[in-house]
Amino acid sequence: MAGEFKVLPTHVKFDWIETKESGRRFVPEVVEPSFGAERLLYAALEYAYTQVKDRVVLNLPVDIAPIQASVFPLMAKDGLDDKARSVCDVLRRARFDVDYDESGTIGRRYARADEIGVPIAITIDYDTLKDETVTLRDRITWKQVRTPITSLVEKLRAYFDESCPFSTLGTPIADSAES
């Protein structure tokens, strides 16, 4: 039935009723539909926070990790620190977001990198000085591989583009997962 209808004051009646309820407890729940950048960041951090063997690990996806790799000399002596700085410089020139850390034991440096969500830890050791290879450590599995410095940039690029898994970045080191 098509047509126009008009609501007149005679068709409407208003009653003002005041009601007081007591004895019933009401706990409001709020649903806030706004969704800003802060909420996205919080959701990502909340989802990524995990604990592995009593250690905190920020398991951020590699494409949103603020630091892509950390470079650690095994010790800050015997030329290991100089070699680590040169590897760090090569990666920075290749536009990677890289952190350098030489303080504390290597285990504590790994733990700090895990806590801030660094996907790959690169360790410079005495074998590096002999054969120009470095150790790469995966944040999630704690497995390690050895890879030549000359192919480090291209392998890391492929890893961060998610076109290859960690296990293909080099030669596996047997029993490298930390206890």
C-alpha positions as protocol buffer text, in pm:
chain_id: "A"
residue {
  index: 1
  type: MET
  ca { x: 0 y: 0 z: 0 }
}
residue {
  index: 2
  type: ALA
  ca { x: 184 y: 302 z: -126 }
}
residue {
  index: 3
  type: GLY
  ca { x: 101 y: 652 z: -21 }
}
residue {
  index: 4
  type: GLU
  ca { x: 168 y: 921 z: 230 }
}
residue {
  index: 5
  type: PHE
  ca { x: 91 y: 891 z: 597 }
}
residue {
  index: 6
  type: LYS
  ca { x: 85 y: 1162 z: 857 }
}
residue {
  index: 7
  type: VAL
  ca { x: 123 y: 1109 z: 1232 }
}
residue {
  index: 8
  type: LEU
  ca { x: -92 y: 1358 z: 1419 }
}
residue {
  index: 9
  type: PRO
  ca { x: -63 y: 1458 z: 1788 }
}
residue {
  index: 10
  type: THR
  ca { x: -387 y: 1276 z: 1855 }
}
residue {
  index: 11
  type: HIS
  ca { x: -219 y: 949 z: 1752 }
}
residue {
  index: 12
  type: VAL
  ca { x: 59 y: 978 z: 2014 }
}
residue {
  index: 13
  type: LYS
  ca { x: 36 y: 961 z: 2392 }
}
residue {
  index: 14
  type: PHE
  ca { x: 328 y: 1024 z: 2629 }
}
residue {
  index: 15
  type: ASP
  ca { x: 332 y: 898 z: 2987 }
}
residue {
  index: 16
  type: TRP
  ca { x: 605 y: 1012 z: 3223 }
}
residue {
  index: 17
  type: ILE
  ca { x: 681 y: 733 z: 3470 }
}
residue {
  index: 18
  type: GLU
  ca { x: 963 y: 740 z: 3719 }
}
residue {
  index: 19
  type: THR
  ca { x: 1085 y: 397 z: 3826 }
}
residue {
  index: 20
  type: LYS
  ca { x: 1332 y: 321 z: 4100 }
}
residue {
  index: 21
  type: GLU
  ca { x: 1495 y: -20 z: 4103 }
}
residue {
  index: 22
  type: SER
  ca { x: 1694 y: -155 z: 4394 }
}
residue {
  index: 23
  type: GLY
  ca { x: 1853 y: -484 z: 4483 }
}
residue {
  index: 24
  type: ARG
  ca { x: 1981 y: -550 z: 4132 }
}
residue {
  index: 25
  type: ARG
  ca { x: 2349 y: -501 z: 4059 }
}
residue {
  index: 26
  type: PHE
  ca { x: 2448 y: -382 z: 3715 }
}
residue {
  index: 27
  type: VAL
  ca { x: 2806 y: -410 z: 3585 }
}
residue {
  index: 28
  type: PRO
  ca { x: 2846 y: -226 z: 3256 }
}
residue {
  index: 29
  type: GLU
  ca { x: 3054 y: -378 z: 2978 }
}
residue {
  index: 30
  type: VAL
  ca { x: 3198 y: -142 z: 2724 }
}
residue {
  index: 31
  type: VAL
  ca { x: 3249 y: -223 z: 2361 }
}
residue {
  index: 32
  type: GLU
  ca { x: 3446 y: 50 z: 2195 }
}
residue {
  index: 33
  type: PRO
  ca { x: 3438 y: 16 z: 1818 }
}
residue {
  index: 34
  type: SER
  ca { x: 3721 y: 263 z: 1746 }
}
residue {
  index: 35
  type: PHE
  ca { x: 4034 y: 100 z: 1612 }
}
residue {
  index: 36
  type: GLY
  ca { x: 4344 y: 319 z: 1599 }
}
residue {
  index: 37
  type: ALA
  ca { x: 4713 y: 247 z: 1545 }
}
residue {
  index: 38
  type: GLU
  ca { x: 4773 y: 209 z: 1918 }
}
residue {
  index: 39
  type: ARG
  ca { x: 4523 y: -75 z: 1939 }
}
residue {
  index: 40
  type: LEU
  ca { x: 4685 y: -250 z: 1643 }
}
residue {
  index: 41
  type: LEU
  ca { x: 5025 y: -220 z: 1809 }
}
residue {
  index: 42
  type: TYR
  ca { x: 4889 y: -345 z: 2140 }
}
residue {
  index: 43
  type: ALA
  ca { x: 4719 y: -640 z: 1972 }
}
residue {
  index: 44
  type: ALA
  ca { x: 5040 y: -734 z: 1790 }
}
residue {
  index: 45
  type: LEU
  ca { x: 5244 y: -713 z: 2111 }
}
residue {
  index: 46
  type: GLU
  ca { x: 4986 y: -907 z: 2311 }
}
residue {
  index: 47
  type: TYR
  ca { x: 4974 y: -1181 z: 2051 }
}
residue {
  index: 48
  type: ALA
  ca { x: 5355 y: -1197 z: 2012 }
}
residue {
  index: 49
  type: TYR
  ca { x: 5445 y: -1214 z: 2383 }
}
residue {
  index: 50
  type: THR
  ca { x: 5537 y: -1572 z: 2476 }
}
residue {
  index: 51
  type: GLN
  ca { x: 5754 y: -1757 z: 2723 }
}
residue {
  index: 52
  type: VAL
  ca { x: 5988 y: -2036 z: 2618 }
}
residue {
  index: 53
  type: LYS
  ca { x: 6167 y: -2234 z: 2887 }
}
residue {
  index: 54
  type: ASP
  ca { x: 6127 y: -1956 z: 3148 }
}
residue {
  index: 55
  type: ARG
  ca { x: 6248 y: -1688 z: 2902 }
}
residue {
  index: 56
  type: VAL
  ca { x: 6043 y: -1409 z: 2754 }
}
residue {
  index: 57
  type: VAL
  ca { x: 6030 y: -1409 z: 2375 }
}
residue {
  index: 58
  type: LEU
  ca { x: 5861 y: -1139 z: 2169 }
}
residue {
  index: 59
  type: ASN
  ca { x: 5762 y: -1349 z: 1869 }
}
residue {
  index: 60
  type: LEU
  ca { x: 5684 y: -1068 z: 1626 }
}
residue {
  index: 61
  type: PRO
  ca { x: 5637 y: -1153 z: 1260 }
}
residue {
  index: 62
  type: VAL
  ca { x: 5959 y: -1081 z: 1072 }
}
residue {
  index: 63
  type: ASP
  ca { x: 5797 y: -813 z: 857 }
}
residue {
  index: 64
  type: ILE
  ca { x: 5706 y: -594 z: 1157 }
}
residue {
  index: 65
  type: ALA
  ca { x: 6007 y: -659 z: 1382 }
}
residue {
  index: 66
  type: PRO
  ca { x: 6167 y: -319 z: 1452 }
}
residue {
  index: 67
  type: ILE
  ca { x: 6518 y: -468 z: 1456 }
}
residue {
  index: 68
  type: GLN
  ca { x: 6583 y: -732 z: 1192 }
}
residue {
  index: 69
  type: ALA
  ca { x: 6913 y: -869 z: 1323 }
}
residue {
  index: 70
  type: SER
  ca { x: 7157 y: -833 z: 1609 }
}
residue {
  index: 71
  type: VAL
  ca { x: 7530 y: -876 z: 1564 }
}
residue {
  index: 72
  type: PHE
  ca { x: 7727 y: -1019 z: 1854 }
}
residue {
  index: 73
  type: PRO
  ca { x: 8101 y: -1078 z: 1880 }
}
residue {
  index: 74
  type: LEU
  ca { x: 8160 y: -1390 z: 2090 }
}
residue {
  index: 75
  type: MET
  ca { x: 8395 y: -1175 z: 2297 }
}
residue {
  index: 76
  type: ALA
  ca { x: 8496 y: -811 z: 2271 }
}
residue {
  index: 77
  type: LYS
  ca { x: 8864 y: -893 z: 2209 }
}
residue {
  index: 78
  type: ASP
  ca { x: 9103 y: -1068 z: 1970 }
}
residue {
  index: 79
  type: GLY
  ca { x: 8961 y: -879 z: 1671 }
}
residue {
  index: 80
  type: LEU
  ca { x: 8616 y: -1036 z: 1707 }
}
residue {
  index: 81
  type: ASP
  ca { x: 8462 y: -699 z: 1794 }
}
residue {
  index: 82
  type: ASP
  ca { x: 8621 y: -531 z: 1491 }
}
residue {
  index: 83
  type: LYS
  ca { x: 8495 y: -806 z: 1259 }
}
residue {
  index: 84
  type: ALA
  ca { x: 8147 y: -784 z: 1417 }
}
residue {
  index: 85
  type: ARG
  ca { x: 8136 y: -408 z: 1360 }
}
residue {
  index: 86
  type: SER
  ca { x: 8237 y: -454 z: 995 }
}
residue {
  index: 87
  type: VAL
  ca { x: 7959 y: -715 z: 945 }
}
residue {
  index: 88
  type: CYS
  ca { x: 7717 y: -477 z: 1115 }
}
residue {
  index: 89
  type: ASP
  ca { x: 7824 y: -195 z: 881 }
}
residue {
  index: 90
  type: VAL
  ca { x: 7777 y: -417 z: 573 }
}
residue {
  index: 91
  type: LEU
  ca { x: 7423 y: -502 z: 684 }
}
residue {
  index: 92
  type: ARG
  ca { x: 7338 y: -140 z: 761 }
}
residue {
  index: 93
  type: ARG
  ca { x: 7462 y: -29 z: 418 }
}
residue {
  index: 94
  type: ALA
  ca { x: 7232 y: -297 z: 273 }
}
residue {
  index: 95
  type: ARG
  ca { x: 6943 y: -119 z: 454 }
}
residue {
  index: 96
  type: PHE
  ca { x: 6884 y: -373 z: 730 }
}
residue {
  index: 97
  type: ASP
  ca { x: 6785 y: -252 z: 1078 }
}
residue {
  index: 98
  type: VAL
  ca { x: 7070 y: -397 z: 1279 }
}
residue {
  index: 99
  type: ASP
  ca { x: 7166 y: -383 z: 1647 }
}
residue {
  index: 100
  type: TYR
  ca { x: 7520 y: -436 z: 1779 }
}
residue {
  index: 101
  type: ASP
  ca { x: 7578 y: -570 z: 2131 }
}
residue {
  index: 102
  type: GLU
  ca { x: 7899 y: -682 z: 2298 }
}
residue {
  index: 103
  type: SER
  ca { x: 7804 y: -654 z: 2666 }
}
residue {
  index: 104
  type: GLY
  ca { x: 7753 y: -957 z: 2890 }
}
residue {
  index: 105
  type: THR
  ca { x: 7767 y: -1323 z: 2800 }
}
residue {
  index: 106
  type: ILE
  ca { x: 7650 y: -1448 z: 2463 }
}
residue {
  index: 107
  type: GLY
  ca { x: 7354 y: -1623 z: 2631 }
}
residue {
  index: 108
  type: ARG
  ca { x: 7236 y: -1299 z: 2789 }
}
residue {
  index: 109
  type: ARG
  ca { x: 7272 y: -1117 z: 2459 }
}
residue {
  index: 110
  type: TYR
  ca { x: 7058 y: -1385 z: 2293 }
}
residue {
  index: 111
  type: ALA
  ca { x: 6800 y: -1348 z: 2571 }
}
residue {
  index: 112
  type: ARG
  ca { x: 6790 y: -968 z: 2531 }
}
residue {
  index: 113
  type: ALA
  ca { x: 6745 y: -1003 z: 2155 }
}
residue {
  index: 114
  type: ASP
  ca { x: 6462 y: -1254 z: 2210 }
}
residue {
  index: 115
  type: GLU
  ca { x: 6290 y: -1017 z: 2453 }
}
residue {
  index: 116
  type: ILE
  ca { x: 6280 y: -731 z: 2204 }
}
residue {
  index: 117
  type: GLY
  ca { x: 6173 y: -950 z: 1911 }
}
residue {
  index: 118
  type: VAL
  ca { x: 6490 y: -967 z: 1698 }
}
residue {
  index: 119
  type: PRO
  ca { x: 6433 y: -1255 z: 1450 }
}
residue {
  index: 120
  type: ILE
  ca { x: 6800 y: -1331 z: 1370 }
}
residue {
  index: 121
  type: ALA
  ca { x: 7110 y: -1314 z: 1589 }
}
residue {
  index: 122
  type: ILE
  ca { x: 7445 y: -1313 z: 1409 }
}
residue {
  index: 123
  type: THR
  ca { x: 7745 y: -1430 z: 1610 }
}
residue {
  index: 124
  type: ILE
  ca { x: 8104 y: -1356 z: 1515 }
}
residue {
  index: 125
  type: ASP
  ca { x: 8339 y: -1617 z: 1664 }
}
residue {
  index: 126
  type: TYR
  ca { x: 8692 y: -1744 z: 1613 }
}
residue {
  index: 127
  type: ASP
  ca { x: 8583 y: -1956 z: 1315 }
}
residue {
  index: 128
  type: THR
  ca { x: 8470 y: -1632 z: 1150 }
}
residue {
  index: 129
  type: LEU
  ca { x: 8829 y: -1506 z: 1156 }
}
residue {
  index: 130
  type: LYS
  ca { x: 8948 y: -1832 z: 992 }
}
residue {
  index: 131
  type: ASP
  ca { x: 8683 y: -1902 z: 726 }
}
residue {
  index: 132
  type: GLU
  ca { x: 8470 y: -1583 z: 695 }
}
residue {
  index: 133
  type: THR
  ca { x: 8149 y: -1755 z: 809 }
}
residue {
  index: 134
  type: VAL
  ca { x: 7909 y: -1643 z: 1081 }
}
residue {
  index: 135
  type: THR
  ca { x: 7656 y: -1820 z: 1301 }
}
residue {
  index: 136
  type: LEU
  ca { x: 7290 y: -1727 z: 1252 }
}
residue {
  index: 137
  type: ARG
  ca { x: 7049 y: -1807 z: 1538 }
}
residue {
  index: 138
  type: ASP
  ca { x: 6672 y: -1825 z: 1496 }
}
residue {
  index: 139
  type: ARG
  ca { x: 6466 y: -1651 z: 1767 }
}
residue {
  index: 140
  type: ILE
  ca { x: 6181 y: -1903 z: 1758 }
}
residue {
  index: 141
  type: THR
  ca { x: 6357 y: -2241 z: 1742 }
}
residue {
  index: 142
  type: TRP
  ca { x: 6698 y: -2131 z: 1879 }
}
residue {
  index: 143
  type: LYS
  ca { x: 6856 y: -2340 z: 1604 }
}
residue {
  index: 144
  type: GLN
  ca { x: 7176 y: -2221 z: 1447 }
}
residue {
  index: 145
  type: VAL
  ca { x: 7333 y: -2235 z: 1101 }
}
residue {
  index: 146
  type: ARG
  ca { x: 7669 y: -2125 z: 960 }
}
residue {
  index: 147
  type: THR
  ca { x: 7676 y: -1911 z: 649 }
}
residue {
  index: 148
  type: PRO
  ca { x: 7948 y: -1720 z: 460 }
}
residue {
  index: 149
  type: ILE
  ca { x: 7963 y: -1345 z: 514 }
}
residue {
  index: 150
  type: THR
  ca { x: 7972 y: -1293 z: 136 }
}
residue {
  index: 151
  type: SER
  ca { x: 7621 y: -1437 z: 94 }
}
residue {
  index: 152
  type: LEU
  ca { x: 7477 y: -1298 z: 419 }
}
residue {
  index: 153
  type: VAL
  ca { x: 7297 y: -998 z: 266 }
}
residue {
  index: 154
  type: GLU
  ca { x: 7121 y: -1197 z: -7 }
}
residue {
  index: 155
  type: LYS
  ca { x: 7021 y: -1477 z: 231 }
}
residue {
  index: 156
  type: LEU
  ca { x: 6882 y: -1235 z: 489 }
}
residue {
  index: 157
  type: ARG
  ca { x: 6692 y: -1050 z: 218 }
}
residue {
  index: 158
  type: ALA
  ca { x: 6531 y: -1376 z: 106 }
}
residue {
  index: 159
  type: TYR
  ca { x: 6447 y: -1465 z: 468 }
}
residue {
  index: 160
  type: PHE
  ca { x: 6288 y: -1127 z: 541 }
}
residue {
  index: 161
  type: ASP
  ca { x: 6094 y: -1138 z: 213 }
}
residue {
  index: 162
  type: GLU
  ca { x: 5961 y: -1470 z: 348 }
}
residue {
  index: 163
  type: SER
  ca { x: 6073 y: -1656 z: 38 }
}
residue {
  index: 164
  type: CYS
  ca { x: 6290 y: -1901 z: 231 }
}
residue {
  index: 165
  type: PRO
  ca { x: 6276 y: -2059 z: 578 }
}
residue {
  index: 166
  type: PHE
  ca { x: 6552 y: -2020 z: 836 }
}
residue {
  index: 167
  type: SER
  ca { x: 6684 y: -2372 z: 780 }
}
residue {
  index: 168
  type: THR
  ca { x: 6794 y: -2281 z: 425 }
}
residue {
  index: 169
  type: LEU
  ca { x: 7013 y: -1989 z: 535 }
}
residue {
  index: 170
  type: GLY
  ca { x: 7321 y: -2205 z: 591 }
}
residue {
  index: 171
  type: THR
  ca { x: 7471 y: -2529 z: 715 }
}
residue {
  index: 172
  type: PRO
  ca { x: 7295 y: -2650 z: 1032 }
}
residue {
  index: 173
  type: ILE
  ca { x: 7496 y: -2672 z: 1351 }
}
residue {
  index: 174
  type: ALA
  ca { x: 7415 y: -3002 z: 1521 }
}
residue {
  index: 175
  type: ASP
  ca { x: 7232 y: -2982 z: 1856 }
}
residue {
  index: 176
  type: SER
  ca { x: 7227 y: -2604 z: 1846 }
}
residue {
  index: 177
  type: ALA
  ca { x: 6891 y: -2551 z: 2020 }
}
residue {
  index: 178
  type: GLU
  ca { x: 6953 y: -2412 z: 2368 }
}
residue {
  index: 179
  type: SER
  ca { x: 6848 y: -2617 z: 2667 }
}
